[in-house]
Amino acid sequence: MIGNPLGRIARSLLILVSVLSLIACEGQAPSSGEDAKPTVTVYSSRKEHLVKPLFDRYTAKTGVEIRYITDSAGPLIARLAAEGSNTPADVLMTVDAGNLWQATEQNLLRPLTSQTLNSNIPEHLRSANNDWFGLSIRARTIVYATDRVQASELSTYENLADPAWLGRLCLRTSKKVYNQSLVATMISTLGEADAESVVSGWVANFSTDPFSSDTTMMEAIEAGQCDLGIANTYYFGRMKKADPNLKLALFWPNQNDRGVHINISGAGVTKHAKQAQAAQELLEWLSGPEAQGQLAELNQEYPANPLIKPSATVQAWGEFKADDINVEVAGRLQAAAVRLMDRADYR
Amino acid sequence: MAALVMLPVTVILLSWGTAETAIWQHLIETQLARLLGNTLILVGGVGTWVLILGVSLGWLTAMCEFPGRRWMDWALMLPLAVPSYVIAFVALGLLSYSGPIQTLWREWFGADTYFPNIRSPGGVVFVLSTVLYPYVYMLARGAFLAQGRNLVDASRLLGRSPWKSFLLVALPMARPAIAAGVSLALMETLADFGAVSIFNFDTFTTAIYKSWFGFFNLTAAAQLASLLLLFVGVALIAEQRARGDGRFHQQPRRKKERFHLQGWKALFASAFCFLVILLAFIVPVGQLLLWALETAGELDSRFWGLVLHTFMLGVMAGLALVVMALLVAYGQRLKGRHQAGLLERLAGMGYALPGSVLAVGIMTAFAFFDRELINPVREMMGLEPGQVLVGSLATLLLAYVVRFFSVAYGPIDASLERIRPVFQEAAHMLGASQWEVLKRVYFPLLTPGLLSALLLVLVDTMKEMPATLLLRPFGWDTLAVRIYEMTSEGEWQRAALPSLVLVLISIPPVIIMIRRSRQ
């Protein structure tokens, strides 16, 4: 009968499956507390290729093993919340202060008293109760096509709402947290009504529907579908690296008032961390001179530690005055920003 | 079993305990009309297209003979190997304003000539249809093959035109299979997040994500998700209706001759099939290949780990699902019901839930078990508390079971349905036990159905992204995870290599699936 061998195969494979599951559970077991070299567990929404080189270096230096999973911040925070005191995670690492603020709101992080972190990371780049710390800075600025726009025509984010840019502006979708944070800081500085009229002005100037990524948006600017947009500088850096003849340039807006909008990638130690001390040491190392340069350079960002200079490539884009509003505002006003953009029909 | 599958759905339905009036009011004022409209466009458009493509291609390759039929037969299944989030970024890369085709177009015809906008509802429908029609194609083709041409011949002899014979005889007989295929495609459409977010096309799924990450309101997100489920519930009832009341059992073997198409008809059939393969598979994979060559340096040793994990998860999920779906489907037969009961229907709804929502539902439930059930037991046994379920391979496999239950259940149930009850009755009369009937009558007859269930789940699991991301054990990175890391940073070129590998390892199961069903 055909049925018999098939059934046997199915059965033996099922056994294999269960054995494999058991092995996976085994690997999952937390290392015993006696171990001199603890394993630090990280939930990271910063992508593997941007963190793994640093983790490897830390392990080589200290012998502390680091294991991690990567995912978007939302699911990771949900997981942390659901796991409660059971969580294996010692460190939560995400991009955008809005996400970290949310983790604080849900009481998932623990405040740290660390002289090192406090002196390495400026106050506006960490939370009020020191439960998370910025580790790198990303600037969200104006990108323009050098053959169609003069830098002298540009001034501020608000100016992009001017009818002069009718049919010439491209933006990324409002669903991206970077834009939500940008608008959140505008609400905080300009007030909700003014911020809304600026955003409505942007929407009126759109040359096409918003894009799903900064990169595709900049490609459209270069191809001539539109003339300018707003992007994080490292996306620009990547394109420039791939194509040195890129006909795009960065402009630093609002230099006479609040400065360029910045955000952070950052991390905190979880409330129920089993290896809290080791986790804190990891963060301290990440904020220090050895790691900061590489952390920023891996993604062409700016170091959060003001004593460390960005890479030469990044420095070549020029110095700028950054908005020093506390990045926490991005989290506090995020929902308001989303509602505002919905009302302005910014998709 | 059904209760297990219902777990995440239950977690989601519990969300209605709290009212989120402020957010709902906001949604109704600003978004809901567009969300509904877009979702309907998507469902209507994709439904129509997969129906037309799947049925026509299925009929041509099953019943007709034309040049190239032999290889296009299986090549038409290949788009199934391409995840929707991959086809979406390839299509945008190729066809957007800054892409090579439009750039060339502008050079030839000037900047102001019209070119259809790919970032439009039509574009999304097009892209999703190209990767989803194989579900309908596969099931329709199988049904046509099983029917044979006897009845169509009879109808023609009695004076009906070939078209009428097709529409009035062959098509109604294949209805259960076609309906199953379309509902799979539509559930996948509703659950799709990858493609619609790359197109920035607002649907229920994107709204769920937005309530979650923009408003940080899991409750509102879950409430939206349950509305989505309502959609699906209605669709499933419609499918039940579409299946009709008639029962079509497998007839004895019959002649397998095909209609030999001649002249322009044959040419048209060949050209049509080839065009579909070209657009849905050759062009996207070619583009992936070009991009992948630019980043071939990233093909390091860790890559094999990714491939291995991807494949192992697929196989394990496939086996687990086949066993479960077979037990449930057989249980239904024992109860004397021919169609799935309400619970099985509900169980199948997991497929239409956006992967992340489902994953969070499962995770929440299991984290609860870990905290409230397992830890107290561990304490009693003197073990230190820890996490057993969440982050274990078993939980990830369960997520796949919940998500792909209807994928496995469909083919198995359909082939069970075609086994005539008299086989079972005869076997029982000859003194066979229930188990023996399952083993000696059903199993051999079911093998094709089981195999296609296994392979379908294998391919679907390997493509699955959100649940894998959230629930994988440490170190179990897969190709889909790597693709996510690249696409979420907008680095489509670097995502091409893992995408290409994912497509390539999905091709053998797809080919086996279609080859087996030819016999």
Interface residues (C-beta under 8 A of the other chain):
Chain A: M1 I2 G3 N4 L6 G7 A10 L13 L14 V17 L20 S21 A24 C25 G27 Q28 A29 P30 T41 K47 E48 H49 R67 Y68 I69 T70 D71 S72 A73 G74 P75 L76 A78 R79 A82 E83 G84 S85 N86 T87 P88 Q102 E105 T173 K175 V177 Q180 T208 D209 P210 F211 S212 S213 D214 T215 T216 E219 A220 E222 A223 G224 Q225 Y235 R238 Q334 A335 V338 R339 D342 R343 D345 R347
Chain B: H26 T30 Q31 L92 S96 Y97 S98 Q102 T103 A111 R119 S197 I198 F199 N200 D202 T206 Y209 K210 W212 F213 G214 F215 F216 N217 L218 M312 V315 M316 L319 A320 V322 V323 S356 A359 V360 M363 T364 A367 F368 D370 R371 N375 P385 G386 Q387 V388 V390 G391 S392 L393 A394 L397 K439 R440 F443 P444 T447 P466 L469 L470 R472 P473 F474 G475 W476 D477 V481 E485 S488 E489 G490 E491 W492
